Amino acid sequence: MPVILSPEAEELWLDGHESQELLHSLDAAKMKAYPVSPLVNLPMNNVPEVINSL
């Protein structure tokens, strides 16, 4: 399962600190979900519109 790291945890992870303490669920209140364009389905669509919310 993917893990979403906080910016602080990202730095630790990239520095080789592979502690289980970094691998916990991110609070859902800190996440945002929004629909995106179907352009995301093709890797050749490397344009800003891919990540713009609809």
GIPE-V934934 format. One record per pair of residues at least 24 apart in sequence whose C-alpha atoms are under 10 Angstrom apart, sorted by sequence separation. I is the first residue (numbers start at 0). J is the second residue. D is the distance in whole Angstrom. If there is no record, write none. Layout:
BEGIN
i	j	d
I	J	D
I	J	D
END
This chain:
BEGIN
i	j	d
3	30	10
END
